[in-house]
């Protein structure tokens, strides 16, 4: 089964608000390293962290995180 | 460098040093004669080599509990540690299985494998467990996470 990928606008929203990665991490209860990995889309957060990030930006969770479409494997039919 | 990554690097360095010490100790004693009564000195060194590593593991465990309470470790660190444990289990099982099969193949025609091999396997399992776990934590941490 193709795996759903989640994209995010964390970097964009953070930079617009002039926040540092450490400050955002502090507001959400996670480390700066996790914010870095989120911005590089190497990490998919838990629901509670996703809501905490959205709350820190003052927007809805769907304004920060969006599905990017399934990641196809070579065995999957087109 | 985050706390979790720093701990993985320290653990990797210390356990690699212990593994090197273990190889030197075994080479000096000679595997075939390692279990001889006169070689208790080398067996003592081998057992003593583990102590700093085990003390480090204990200290890192306490530090992690404190860090979790203080918010220095988060859900991603927990996920990385879980994934590293899974990888460690798989790699260690493969290593022990392979060593067992190789010992069987080498000694199946003879009177039996030297007892020292089982001593070495027991100690090597402890060393490799910590070494592989530290390396796996570092790799998983650098990669982000398992499901991104």
Backbone of each chain as ProteinMPNN parsed JSONL, in Angstrom:
{"seq_chain_A": "XXXXXXXXXXXXXXXXXXXXXXXXXXXXXXXXXXXXXXXXXXXXXXXXXXXXXXXXXXXXXXXXXXXXXXXXXXXXXX", "coords_chain_A": {"N_chain_A": [[0.853, -1.199, 0.0], [0.605, 2.215, -0.891], [2.469, 4.757, 0.814], [1.272, 7.485, 2.706], [2.423, 10.817, 2.408], [3.476, 13.603, 4.318], [3.47, 16.997, 3.95], [4.78, 20.215, 4.979], [4.416, 23.629, 6.207], [6.111, 24.771, 7.997], [8.629, 26.104, 8.157], [8.179, 28.361, 6.517], [5.975, 29.657, 7.812], [7.126, 30.14, 10.283], [9.288, 31.841, 9.678], [7.948, 34.051, 8.63], [6.813, 35.026, 10.929], [9.023, 35.741, 12.297], [10.283, 34.05, 14.09], [12.637, 32.071, 15.962], [14.077, 28.779, 15.475], [14.581, 27.529, 17.877], [12.955, 28.995, 19.61], [10.395, 28.398, 18.647], [10.406, 25.65, 19.094], [10.519, 25.683, 21.895], [8.009, 26.784, 22.475], [6.373, 24.769, 21.648], [7.08, 22.562, 23.043], [9.102, 20.87, 22.152], [12.339, 19.857, 20.829], [14.93, 21.928, 19.306], [16.182, 20.512, 17.342], [14.197, 18.788, 16.458], [12.446, 20.582, 15.253], [14.092, 21.38, 13.144], [14.275, 18.967, 11.703], [11.584, 18.656, 11.062], [11.19, 20.863, 9.377], [12.789, 20.118, 7.287], [11.296, 18.111, 6.353], [11.794, 15.543, 7.2], [10.715, 14.325, 9.271], [7.69, 13.222, 10.641], [5.342, 14.656, 12.658], [3.702, 13.792, 15.827], [0.132, 13.774, 16.419], [-0.448, 15.446, 18.61], [1.805, 17.106, 18.761], [1.666, 18.311, 16.259], [-0.702, 19.794, 16.518], [0.121, 21.498, 18.567], [2.096, 22.985, 17.279], [0.615, 24.249, 15.286], [-1.021, 25.773, 16.928], [0.869, 27.451, 18.06], [1.492, 29.038, 15.895], [-0.918, 30.192, 15.526], [-2.823, 29.271, 13.757], [-4.882, 26.904, 11.876], [-4.443, 23.321, 12.042], [-4.443, 22.159, 9.545], [-3.546, 24.186, 8.003], [-0.88, 24.176, 8.338], [0.105, 21.587, 7.981], [-0.037, 19.352, 5.276], [-1.306, 16.697, 3.233], [0.894, 15.102, 0.917], [0.461, 13.411, -1.102], [0.633, 9.977, -2.18], [3.616, 8.02, -1.66], [5.055, 6.372, -4.199], [5.923, 2.975, -4.694], [8.166, 0.904, -6.573], [6.862, -1.448, -7.126], [4.202, -0.842, -7.025], [1.165, -0.426, -8.875], [0.786, 1.916, -11.594]], "CA_chain_A": [[0.0, 0.0, 0.0], [1.442, 3.417, -0.914], [2.512, 5.46, 2.096], [0.939, 8.903, 2.589], [3.496, 11.713, 2.864], [2.942, 14.84, 4.88], [4.295, 18.177, 3.758], [4.431, 21.241, 5.966], [4.833, 25.017, 5.955], [6.652, 25.225, 9.284], [9.686, 27.109, 7.95], [7.55, 29.575, 5.963], [5.186, 30.327, 8.857], [8.052, 30.572, 11.347], [10.07, 32.985, 9.198], [7.022, 35.192, 8.522], [6.586, 35.542, 12.294], [10.322, 36.121, 12.864], [10.606, 33.181, 15.231], [13.766, 31.164, 15.781], [13.697, 27.369, 15.624], [14.599, 27.214, 19.315], [11.77, 29.604, 20.234], [9.227, 27.598, 18.252], [10.515, 24.39, 19.848], [10.156, 25.978, 23.282], [6.558, 26.995, 22.561], [5.656, 23.52, 21.333], [7.546, 21.475, 23.909], [10.004, 19.934, 21.461], [13.691, 20.402, 20.718], [15.257, 22.638, 18.063], [16.524, 19.464, 16.369], [12.939, 18.285, 15.899], [11.958, 21.62, 14.328], [14.944, 21.286, 11.946], [13.86, 17.775, 10.954], [10.246, 18.946, 10.524], [11.33, 21.787, 8.252], [13.388, 19.358, 6.17], [10.312, 17.066, 6.068], [12.369, 14.23, 7.502], [10.01, 13.817, 10.443], [6.247, 13.482, 10.704], [5.064, 14.779, 14.101], [2.484, 13.193, 16.367], [-1.005, 14.704, 16.35], [-0.374, 16.463, 19.671], [2.828, 18.091, 18.386], [1.142, 19.053, 15.106], [-1.651, 20.792, 17.053], [0.891, 22.486, 19.338], [2.77, 23.863, 16.305], [-0.428, 25.083, 14.678], [-1.455, 26.731, 17.961], [1.951, 28.443, 18.207], [1.377, 29.958, 14.756], [-2.256, 30.787, 15.555], [-3.593, 28.84, 12.569], [-5.374, 25.534, 11.99], [-3.413, 22.318, 11.775], [-4.403, 21.898, 8.103], [-2.806, 25.286, 7.368], [0.557, 23.893, 8.515], [0.428, 20.244, 7.459], [-0.907, 18.905, 4.187], [-0.839, 15.462, 2.592], [1.605, 15.396, -0.333], [0.211, 12.34, -2.072], [1.335, 8.751, -1.786], [4.95, 7.735, -2.188], [4.881, 5.121, -4.949], [7.037, 2.033, -4.761], [8.27, 0.397, -7.944], [5.937, -2.574, -7.29], [2.831, -0.36, -7.08], [0.708, -0.106, -10.231], [0.707, 3.376, -11.802]], "C_chain_A": [[0.887, 1.245, 0.0], [1.341, 4.175, 0.405], [2.206, 6.943, 1.89], [2.101, 9.744, 3.11], [2.868, 13.022, 3.318], [3.94, 15.966, 4.635], [3.936, 19.212, 4.814], [4.982, 22.612, 5.577], [5.469, 25.608, 7.212], [7.694, 26.329, 9.078], [9.084, 28.448, 7.5], [6.81, 30.36, 7.054], [6.08, 30.87, 9.977], [8.803, 31.838, 10.919], [9.207, 34.242, 9.072], [6.838, 35.858, 9.886], [7.897, 35.933, 12.988], [10.721, 35.306, 14.077], [11.854, 32.361, 14.918], [13.259, 29.729, 15.953], [13.629, 26.995, 17.105], [13.352, 27.772, 20.01], [10.52, 28.807, 19.908], [9.221, 26.261, 19.013], [10.087, 24.576, 21.298], [8.645, 26.146, 23.46], [5.784, 25.689, 22.393], [6.082, 22.355, 22.22], [8.362, 20.436, 23.173], [11.363, 20.613, 21.283], [13.877, 21.125, 19.378], [15.552, 21.626, 16.944], [15.263, 18.918, 15.691], [12.34, 19.292, 14.921], [12.767, 21.572, 13.025], [14.488, 20.115, 11.072], [12.473, 17.958, 10.335], [10.361, 19.829, 9.284], [11.946, 21.108, 7.029], [12.456, 18.231, 5.714], [10.91, 15.667, 6.206], [11.654, 13.601, 8.692], [8.545, 14.199, 10.368], [5.864, 13.518, 12.179], [3.822, 14.002, 14.528], [1.362, 14.224, 16.245], [-0.875, 15.818, 17.382], [0.678, 17.523, 19.336], [2.346, 18.943, 17.208], [0.174, 20.149, 15.579], [-0.909, 21.888, 17.824], [1.577, 23.479, 18.405], [1.757, 24.817, 15.671], [-0.89, 26.169, 15.656], [-0.398, 27.835, 18.132], [1.917, 29.473, 17.081], [0.026, 30.676, 14.73], [-3.075, 30.441, 14.325], [-4.115, 27.418, 12.822], [-4.298, 24.544, 11.589], [-3.289, 22.038, 10.273], [-3.726, 23.04, 7.335], [-1.302, 25.077, 7.458], [0.935, 22.59, 7.833], [-0.57, 19.854, 6.369], [-0.386, 17.574, 3.645], [-0.208, 15.786, 1.237], [1.323, 14.364, -1.426], [1.072, 11.153, -1.725], [2.716, 8.653, -2.422], [4.862, 6.379, -2.875], [6.142, 4.271, -4.869], [7.035, 1.459, -6.16], [7.26, -0.721, -8.194], [4.483, -2.11, -7.423], [2.414, -0.108, -8.525], [0.573, 1.398, -10.397], [-0.723, 3.884, -11.641]], "O_chain_A": [[1.821, 1.335, 0.797], [0.282, 4.232, 1.029], [2.791, 7.589, 1.02], [2.694, 9.417, 4.139], [1.865, 13.478, 2.769], [5.095, 15.898, 5.054], [2.902, 19.097, 5.472], [5.879, 22.734, 4.743], [5.372, 26.811, 7.456], [7.648, 27.363, 9.745], [9.425, 29.511, 8.02], [6.996, 31.568, 7.199], [5.812, 31.931, 10.541], [8.936, 32.784, 11.695], [9.659, 35.35, 9.362], [6.723, 37.08, 9.989], [7.885, 36.399, 14.127], [11.404, 35.796, 14.977], [12.101, 32.0, 13.767], [12.179, 29.491, 16.494], [12.748, 26.251, 17.533], [12.767, 27.122, 20.877], [9.683, 28.565, 20.778], [8.187, 25.809, 19.502], [9.382, 23.738, 21.86], [8.074, 25.711, 24.46], [4.686, 25.527, 22.925], [5.496, 21.276, 22.147], [8.327, 19.254, 23.518], [11.51, 21.804, 21.557], [13.089, 20.955, 18.448], [15.225, 21.845, 15.777], [15.269, 18.623, 14.495], [11.793, 18.91, 13.886], [12.207, 21.706, 11.937], [14.336, 20.255, 9.859], [12.21, 17.482, 9.23], [9.714, 19.577, 8.268], [11.663, 21.475, 5.889], [12.79, 17.483, 4.795], [10.588, 14.748, 5.452], [11.956, 12.471, 9.076], [8.199, 15.343, 10.072], [6.037, 12.524, 12.883], [3.002, 13.609, 13.699], [1.617, 15.403, 15.999], [-1.148, 16.982, 17.089], [0.467, 18.707, 19.598], [2.589, 20.149, 17.166], [0.224, 21.283, 15.102], [-1.267, 23.063, 17.743], [1.637, 24.673, 18.699], [2.002, 26.016, 15.537], [-1.117, 27.317, 15.275], [-0.735, 29.004, 18.325], [2.267, 30.636, 17.283], [-0.15, 31.651, 13.999], [-3.923, 31.224, 13.898], [-3.823, 26.813, 13.853], [-3.354, 24.892, 10.879], [-2.207, 21.726, 9.776], [-3.376, 22.886, 6.165], [-0.536, 25.721, 6.741], [1.975, 22.505, 7.179], [-1.781, 20.009, 6.527], [0.823, 17.346, 3.601], [-0.708, 16.635, 0.498], [1.874, 14.435, -2.525], [2.103, 11.284, -1.067], [2.958, 9.121, -3.534], [4.625, 5.36, -2.227], [7.263, 4.771, -4.962], [6.023, 1.515, -6.859], [6.841, -0.932, -9.332], [3.626, -2.87, -7.873], [3.22, 0.373, -9.323], [0.273, 2.094, -9.427], [-0.973, 5.081, -11.78]]}, "seq_chain_B": "XXXXXXXXXXXXXXXXXXXXXXXXXXXXXXXXXXXXXXXXXXXXXXXXXXXXXXXXXXXXXXXXXXXXXXXXXXXXXXXXXXXXXXXXXXXXXXXXXXXXXXXXXXXXXXXXXXXXXXXXXXXXXXXXXXXXXXXXXXXXXXXXXXXX", "coords_chain_B": {"N_chain_B": [[24.775, 20.543, 18.767], [22.375, 18.144, 19.612], [21.175, 16.868, 22.797], [20.531, 14.121, 22.759], [21.914, 13.233, 20.481], [24.52, 13.841, 21.215], [24.866, 12.136, 23.377], [24.683, 9.678, 22.068], [26.989, 9.748, 20.481], [29.03, 9.855, 22.439], [28.602, 7.387, 23.697], [29.082, 5.68, 21.555], [31.833, 6.134, 21.075], [33.009, 5.315, 23.532], [32.199, 2.593, 23.725], [33.308, 1.572, 21.395], [36.01, 1.827, 21.993], [36.11, 0.007, 24.106], [35.549, -2.352, 22.734], [37.809, -2.519, 21.098], [39.758, -2.812, 23.086], [38.948, -5.274, 24.064], [39.439, -6.968, 21.874], [42.221, -6.737, 21.742], [42.933, -7.827, 24.226], [41.978, -10.463, 23.927], [43.544, -11.278, 21.78], [46.076, -11.17, 22.93], [45.944, -13.14, 24.885], [45.221, -15.357, 23.418], [42.909, -17.207, 21.69], [42.477, -19.993, 21.741], [43.605, -20.777, 24.091], [42.371, -19.346, 26.007], [40.603, -20.091, 28.025], [42.178, -21.479, 29.775], [43.371, -22.344, 33.089], [45.535, -20.747, 33.916], [45.169, -18.362, 32.653], [43.562, -16.53, 33.939], [44.021, -13.916, 34.482], [43.757, -12.5, 32.066], [41.075, -12.964, 31.624], [39.976, -11.596, 33.728], [40.668, -8.992, 33.038], [39.105, -8.703, 30.752], [36.527, -8.842, 31.823], [36.684, -6.608, 33.471], [36.913, -4.61, 31.601], [34.355, -4.147, 30.738], [33.137, -2.729, 32.75], [33.438, 0.243, 32.804], [31.878, 0.871, 30.574], [29.339, -0.155, 31.218], [28.821, 1.375, 33.442], [28.704, 3.858, 32.213], [26.428, 3.481, 30.589], [24.487, 3.285, 32.599], [24.668, 5.84, 33.759], [23.981, 7.436, 31.537], [21.367, 6.594, 31.179], [20.132, 7.559, 33.532], [20.546, 10.287, 33.152], [19.039, 10.689, 30.867], [16.456, 10.255, 31.83], [16.212, 12.429, 33.535], [16.485, 14.466, 31.662], [14.241, 14.074, 30.094], [12.212, 14.756, 31.826], [12.838, 17.424, 32.082], [12.297, 18.37, 29.594], [14.249, 18.31, 27.652], [14.508, 16.207, 25.968], [12.441, 14.956, 23.406], [9.405, 13.832, 21.672], [10.414, 12.902, 19.228], [13.014, 12.079, 19.824], [12.395, 9.946, 21.468], [11.186, 8.294, 19.614], [13.297, 7.82, 17.871], [14.99, 6.401, 19.599], [13.434, 4.113, 20.036], [13.302, 3.029, 17.441], [15.998, 2.568, 17.024], [16.43, 0.577, 18.929], [14.938, -1.498, 17.837], [16.36, -1.961, 15.449], [18.822, -2.689, 16.542], [18.213, -5.095, 17.827], [17.622, -6.727, 15.629], [20.069, -6.701, 14.154], [21.848, -7.716, 16.07], [20.772, -10.252, 16.521], [21.245, -11.391, 14.026], [24.054, -11.369, 14.008], [24.705, -13.072, 16.227], [23.465, -15.43, 15.396], [24.894, -15.928, 13.011], [27.541, -16.225, 13.98], [27.156, -18.492, 15.568], [26.449, -20.426, 13.625], [28.759, -20.405, 12.038], [30.671, -21.317, 13.933], [29.681, -23.848, 14.354], [30.046, -24.927, 11.76], [32.84, -24.828, 11.565], [33.782, -26.403, 13.686], [32.405, -28.818, 13.63], [33.361, -31.314, 12.853], [35.243, -31.984, 14.732], [36.304, -32.54, 18.196], [34.879, -30.626, 19.585], [33.874, -27.158, 20.063], [36.265, -24.72, 21.266], [35.967, -23.825, 24.716], [36.373, -21.184, 25.253], [35.243, -19.712, 23.196], [32.555, -19.47, 23.799], [32.605, -17.934, 26.046], [33.689, -15.629, 24.945], [31.668, -15.03, 23.129], [29.556, -14.447, 24.854], [30.498, -12.126, 26.199], [30.999, -10.497, 24.007], [28.455, -10.126, 23.03], [27.308, -8.397, 24.893], [28.928, -6.129, 24.555], [28.554, -5.573, 21.814], [25.823, -5.104, 21.765], [25.497, -2.603, 23.074], [27.165, -1.056, 21.48], [26.126, -1.28, 18.845], [23.594, -0.254, 19.32], [24.161, 2.409, 19.979], [25.286, 3.296, 17.555], [23.107, 2.878, 15.863], [21.255, 4.662, 16.946], [22.463, 7.064, 16.357], [22.476, 7.001, 13.553], [19.69, 6.822, 12.981], [18.876, 9.212, 14.133], [20.203, 11.136, 12.58], [18.992, 10.603, 10.198], [16.459, 11.524, 10.54], [13.605, 10.372, 11.065], [11.857, 7.223, 11.366], [9.531, 7.117, 9.829], [9.213, 9.285, 8.137]], "CA_chain_B": [[24.439, 19.119, 18.793], [21.347, 17.878, 20.623], [21.592, 15.991, 23.901], [20.408, 12.719, 22.334], [22.995, 12.942, 19.541], [25.774, 13.894, 21.968], [24.936, 10.901, 24.16], [24.954, 8.561, 21.146], [28.396, 9.851, 20.074], [29.851, 9.455, 23.598], [28.414, 5.947, 23.868], [29.757, 5.021, 20.428], [33.284, 6.237, 21.286], [33.404, 4.49, 24.688], [32.02, 1.157, 23.436], [34.296, 1.193, 20.373], [37.266, 1.657, 22.731], [36.003, -1.259, 24.859], [35.656, -3.443, 21.751], [39.223, -2.589, 20.714], [40.436, -3.4, 24.244], [38.556, -6.687, 24.122], [40.163, -7.668, 20.803], [43.64, -6.782, 22.152], [43.016, -8.777, 25.344], [41.805, -11.814, 23.386], [44.716, -11.584, 20.951], [47.227, -11.386, 23.819], [45.793, -14.423, 25.587], [45.056, -16.445, 22.455], [41.553, -17.76, 21.88], [42.5, -21.434, 22.027], [44.046, -21.022, 25.485], [41.772, -18.308, 26.838], [39.924, -20.669, 29.196], [43.145, -22.178, 30.65], [43.376, -21.778, 34.458], [46.589, -19.732, 34.05], [44.805, -17.129, 31.938], [42.505, -15.813, 34.674], [44.387, -12.496, 34.429], [43.131, -11.935, 30.86], [39.612, -13.008, 31.789], [39.673, -10.487, 34.642], [40.744, -7.735, 32.257], [37.939, -8.667, 29.86], [35.36, -8.489, 32.649], [36.889, -5.236, 33.937], [36.715, -3.682, 30.482], [32.928, -3.838, 30.59], [32.635, -1.881, 33.842], [33.19, 1.651, 32.454], [30.771, 0.945, 29.611], [28.069, -0.366, 31.921], [28.622, 2.575, 34.28], [28.272, 4.915, 31.288], [25.029, 3.216, 30.23], [23.666, 3.638, 33.756], [24.664, 7.302, 33.886], [23.21, 7.991, 30.416], [19.958, 6.293, 31.464], [19.653, 8.516, 34.55], [20.571, 11.622, 32.52], [17.899, 10.746, 29.941], [15.215, 10.41, 32.609], [16.181, 13.827, 33.99], [16.293, 15.319, 30.488], [12.853, 13.918, 29.66], [11.395, 15.57, 32.746], [13.141, 18.846, 31.85], [11.9, 18.724, 28.231], [15.397, 18.346, 26.733], [14.251, 15.137, 25.001], [11.03, 15.026, 23.015], [8.821, 12.622, 21.067], [11.272, 12.382, 18.149], [14.101, 11.354, 20.485], [11.823, 8.658, 21.919], [10.952, 7.479, 18.424], [14.627, 7.413, 17.403], [15.477, 5.365, 20.518], [12.65, 2.885, 19.769], [13.732, 2.492, 16.14], [17.363, 2.064, 17.234], [16.317, -0.689, 19.661], [14.473, -2.513, 16.87], [17.479, -2.262, 14.554], [19.841, -3.383, 17.336], [17.749, -6.465, 18.034], [17.753, -7.461, 14.362], [21.496, -6.867, 13.817], [22.472, -8.6, 17.064], [20.288, -11.613, 16.255], [21.959, -11.872, 12.837], [25.451, -11.611, 14.398], [24.782, -14.269, 17.084], [23.113, -16.573, 14.55], [26.001, -16.174, 12.085], [28.679, -16.765, 14.748], [26.784, -19.856, 15.95], [26.528, -21.305, 12.448], [30.173, -20.508, 11.653], [31.322, -22.2, 14.918], [29.214, -25.204, 14.029], [30.696, -25.375, 10.525], [34.281, -24.986, 11.769], [34.134, -27.425, 14.69], [31.473, -29.955, 13.644], [34.086, -32.587, 12.67], [36.198, -32.199, 15.824], [35.746, -32.912, 19.503], [33.986, -29.561, 20.076], [34.446, -25.808, 20.001], [36.911, -24.321, 22.517], [35.033, -23.182, 25.659], [36.609, -19.736, 25.217], [34.351, -19.092, 22.225], [31.275, -19.153, 24.443], [32.942, -16.812, 26.922], [33.838, -14.473, 24.056], [30.354, -14.723, 22.575], [28.774, -13.829, 25.927], [30.98, -10.753, 26.419], [30.844, -9.738, 22.757], [27.037, -9.777, 22.907], [27.085, -7.193, 25.724], [29.619, -4.996, 23.928], [27.913, -5.244, 20.536], [24.488, -4.56, 22.066], [25.615, -1.166, 23.343], [27.826, -0.406, 20.339], [25.178, -1.213, 17.724], [22.501, 0.645, 19.704], [24.654, 3.789, 19.857], [25.419, 3.597, 16.127], [21.75, 2.936, 15.29], [20.641, 5.91, 17.411], [23.076, 8.157, 15.596], [22.0, 6.905, 12.163], [18.261, 7.175, 12.949], [18.762, 10.629, 14.471], [20.635, 11.909, 11.423], [18.046, 10.357, 9.104], [15.192, 12.167, 10.863], [12.859, 9.355, 11.796], [11.588, 6.036, 10.566], [8.356, 7.163, 8.955], [9.074, 10.561, 7.437]], "C_chain_B": [[23.446, 18.853, 19.93], [21.867, 16.896, 21.672], [21.591, 14.528, 23.459], [21.559, 12.335, 21.414], [24.339, 12.903, 20.266], [25.956, 12.602, 22.779], [25.27, 9.7, 23.275], [26.427, 8.563, 20.728], [29.311, 9.39, 21.211], [29.795, 7.936, 23.774], [29.166, 5.179, 22.779], [31.27, 5.008, 20.634], [33.718, 5.273, 22.4], [33.299, 3.001, 24.359], [32.946, 0.685, 22.321], [35.647, 0.949, 21.048], [37.256, 0.338, 23.505], [36.149, -2.449, 23.915], [37.115, -3.632, 21.323], [40.03, -3.244, 21.848], [40.166, -4.891, 24.352], [39.329, -7.506, 23.081], [41.637, -7.808, 21.18], [43.832, -7.829, 23.249], [42.924, -10.217, 24.84], [43.006, -12.231, 22.55], [45.918, -11.913, 21.826], [47.142, -12.757, 24.491], [45.777, -15.588, 24.607], [43.73, -17.157, 22.709], [41.558, -19.224, 22.312], [42.838, -21.711, 23.489], [43.389, -20.048, 26.469], [41.154, -18.886, 28.118], [40.874, -21.453, 30.1], [43.157, -21.539, 32.041], [44.412, -20.665, 34.626], [46.242, -18.4, 33.425], [43.719, -16.322, 32.648], [42.736, -14.304, 34.657], [43.69, -11.83, 33.233], [41.607, -11.93, 30.969], [39.154, -11.882, 32.729], [39.673, -9.155, 33.926], [39.503, -7.588, 31.391], [36.686, -8.254, 30.644], [35.458, -7.029, 33.103], [36.65, -4.201, 32.855], [35.254, -3.245, 30.351], [32.444, -2.793, 31.601], [32.422, -0.415, 33.455], [32.027, 1.819, 31.492], [29.419, 0.798, 30.296], [27.755, 0.822, 32.829], [28.13, 3.73, 33.418], [26.804, 4.729, 30.91], [24.081, 3.609, 31.364], [23.537, 5.14, 33.91], [23.825, 7.947, 32.773], [21.713, 7.766, 30.63], [19.373, 7.278, 32.467], [19.541, 9.92, 33.954], [19.369, 11.784, 31.586], [16.585, 10.939, 30.691], [15.074, 11.852, 33.092], [15.848, 14.757, 32.82], [14.851, 15.254, 29.992], [11.936, 14.779, 30.529], [11.593, 17.059, 32.469], [12.773, 19.293, 30.433], [13.061, 18.837, 27.264], [15.302, 17.24, 25.681], [12.764, 15.178, 24.662], [10.592, 13.744, 22.328], [9.695, 12.042, 19.968], [12.441, 11.587, 18.731], [13.622, 9.982, 20.951], [11.652, 7.722, 20.728], [12.283, 6.955, 17.87], [15.162, 6.273, 18.278], [14.748, 4.039, 20.284], [13.118, 2.221, 18.489], [15.132, 1.892, 16.27], [17.332, 0.724, 17.966], [15.876, -1.811, 18.727], [15.623, -2.947, 15.966], [18.55, -3.075, 15.283], [19.475, -4.848, 17.516], [17.976, -7.3, 16.772], [19.229, -7.746, 14.053], [22.162, -7.849, 14.776], [22.038, -10.048, 16.851], [21.029, -12.208, 15.061], [23.4, -12.237, 13.197], [25.567, -12.912, 15.203], [24.468, -15.525, 16.273], [24.289, -16.939, 13.651], [27.196, -16.787, 12.812], [28.388, -18.219, 15.144], [26.926, -20.83, 14.801], [27.988, -21.499, 12.017], [30.921, -21.437, 12.616], [30.943, -23.659, 14.654], [29.956, -25.736, 12.805], [32.171, -25.678, 10.753], [34.587, -26.194, 12.653], [33.27, -28.681, 14.629], [32.192, -31.303, 13.511], [34.97, -32.944, 13.847], [35.531, -32.579, 17.125], [34.782, -31.849, 20.07], [34.681, -28.223, 20.012], [35.141, -25.484, 21.322], [35.924, -23.551, 23.406], [35.162, -21.661, 25.614], [35.665, -19.031, 24.262], [33.036, -18.658, 22.878], [31.433, -17.976, 25.416], [32.995, -15.525, 26.09], [32.47, -14.043, 23.518], [29.485, -14.003, 23.614], [29.187, -12.361, 26.118], [30.771, -9.885, 25.179], [29.391, -9.306, 22.573], [26.738, -8.5, 23.687], [27.696, -5.968, 25.041], [28.889, -4.569, 22.651], [26.52, -4.644, 20.736], [24.561, -3.039, 22.245], [26.2, -0.422, 22.148], [26.848, -0.216, 19.175], [24.041, -0.245, 18.05], [22.925, 2.111, 19.571], [24.753, 4.193, 18.392], [24.04, 3.754, 15.488], [21.047, 4.225, 15.699], [21.15, 7.097, 16.609], [22.543, 8.183, 14.166], [20.538, 7.34, 12.071], [18.064, 8.657, 13.227], [19.129, 11.498, 13.272], [19.647, 11.764, 10.268], [16.712, 11.046, 9.353], [14.369, 11.245, 11.716], [12.501, 8.249, 10.839], [10.499, 6.265, 9.519], [8.185, 8.478, 8.205], [9.149, 10.36, 5.92]], "O_chain_B": [[23.655, 19.283, 21.065], [22.857, 16.196, 21.461], [22.53, 13.785, 23.746], [22.122, 11.248, 21.54], [25.187, 12.057, 19.983], [27.054, 12.051, 22.854], [26.036, 8.819, 23.668], [27.044, 7.503, 20.63], [30.252, 8.629, 20.985], [30.822, 7.287, 23.974], [29.803, 4.161, 23.048], [31.92, 3.989, 20.396], [34.671, 4.512, 22.234], [34.206, 2.232, 24.676], [33.333, -0.483, 22.299], [36.345, -0.011, 20.723], [38.266, -0.364, 23.557], [36.796, -3.44, 24.255], [37.595, -4.759, 21.2], [40.87, -4.111, 21.606], [41.055, -5.671, 24.693], [39.811, -8.6, 23.375], [42.238, -8.862, 20.969], [44.776, -8.617, 23.208], [43.688, -11.083, 25.266], [43.438, -13.382, 22.597], [46.691, -12.819, 21.514], [48.151, -13.446, 24.645], [46.259, -16.676, 24.921], [43.472, -17.644, 23.81], [40.75, -19.641, 23.142], [42.428, -22.723, 24.058], [43.807, -19.944, 27.622], [41.181, -18.245, 29.168], [40.434, -22.036, 31.091], [42.973, -20.328, 32.164], [44.191, -19.734, 35.401], [46.941, -17.41, 33.641], [43.034, -15.517, 32.017], [41.802, -13.514, 34.795], [43.112, -10.75, 33.359], [40.937, -11.023, 30.476], [38.087, -11.298, 32.544], [38.816, -8.301, 34.156], [38.918, -6.509, 31.297], [35.895, -7.428, 30.188], [34.463, -6.305, 33.123], [36.244, -3.072, 33.13], [34.957, -2.133, 29.915], [31.478, -2.071, 31.353], [31.358, 0.138, 33.731], [31.277, 2.79, 31.579], [28.475, 1.528, 29.995], [26.602, 1.227, 32.974], [27.252, 4.49, 33.828], [26.029, 5.686, 30.908], [23.019, 4.186, 31.132], [22.449, 5.66, 34.159], [23.061, 8.879, 33.023], [20.894, 8.627, 30.308], [18.261, 7.775, 32.286], [18.58, 10.645, 34.211], [18.761, 12.851, 31.512], [15.711, 11.686, 30.252], [13.986, 12.427, 33.07], [15.057, 15.692, 32.948], [14.303, 16.253, 29.527], [11.017, 15.436, 30.038], [10.664, 17.857, 32.598], [12.92, 20.47, 30.103], [12.906, 19.389, 26.175], [15.937, 17.323, 24.63], [11.929, 15.409, 25.537], [11.275, 12.721, 22.375], [9.724, 10.826, 19.781], [12.815, 10.544, 18.194], [14.342, 8.989, 20.846], [11.932, 6.526, 20.811], [12.383, 5.801, 17.455], [15.717, 5.3, 17.768], [15.361, 2.973, 20.328], [13.311, 1.006, 18.443], [15.419, 0.84, 15.698], [18.122, -0.169, 17.657], [16.373, -2.934, 18.812], [15.837, -4.138, 15.741], [19.113, -4.02, 14.73], [20.32, -5.732, 17.375], [18.459, -8.431, 16.839], [19.597, -8.876, 13.732], [22.941, -8.705, 14.359], [22.847, -10.966, 16.986], [21.397, -13.382, 15.075], [23.915, -13.267, 12.763], [26.415, -13.755, 14.908], [25.119, -16.556, 16.436], [24.646, -18.112, 13.535], [27.796, -17.747, 12.33], [29.27, -19.074, 15.063], [27.457, -21.928, 14.969], [28.402, -22.607, 11.674], [31.721, -22.261, 12.172], [31.775, -24.564, 14.724], [30.439, -26.869, 12.813], [32.702, -26.649, 10.216], [35.544, -26.925, 12.397], [33.39, -29.538, 15.504], [31.696, -32.319, 13.998], [35.408, -34.088, 13.96], [34.343, -32.9, 17.159], [33.965, -32.154, 20.938], [35.906, -28.144, 19.92], [34.682, -25.909, 22.382], [35.145, -22.732, 22.917], [34.207, -20.936, 25.894], [35.317, -17.871, 24.484], [32.481, -17.61, 22.547], [30.535, -17.151, 25.583], [32.437, -14.493, 26.462], [32.156, -12.854, 23.458], [28.766, -13.06, 23.282], [28.339, -11.472, 26.188], [30.418, -8.71, 25.274], [29.126, -8.238, 22.02], [26.009, -7.629, 23.212], [27.071, -4.911, 24.959], [28.638, -3.385, 22.427], [26.092, -3.781, 19.969], [23.788, -2.292, 21.646], [25.791, 0.697, 21.839], [26.756, 0.867, 18.597], [23.575, 0.492, 17.181], [22.151, 2.95, 19.11], [24.354, 5.297, 18.021], [23.826, 4.65, 14.672], [20.324, 4.819, 14.899], [20.399, 7.998, 16.236], [22.203, 9.241, 13.635], [20.176, 8.128, 11.197], [17.192, 9.292, 12.635], [18.447, 12.481, 12.982], [19.482, 12.679, 9.46], [15.901, 11.138, 8.431], [14.416, 11.313, 12.945], [12.801, 8.32, 9.647], [10.54, 5.672, 8.442], [7.102, 8.751, 7.687], [9.051, 11.326, 5.164]]}, "name": "protein", "num_of_chains": 2, "seq": "XXXXXXXXXXXXXXXXXXXXXXXXXXXXXXXXXXXXXXXXXXXXXXXXXXXXXXXXXXXXXXXXXXXXXXXXXXXXXXXXXXXXXXXXXXXXXXXXXXXXXXXXXXXXXXXXXXXXXXXXXXXXXXXXXXXXXXXXXXXXXXXXXXXXXXXXXXXXXXXXXXXXXXXXXXXXXXXXXXXXXXXXXXXXXXXXXXXXXXXXXXXXXXXXXXXXXXXXXXXXXXXXXX"}
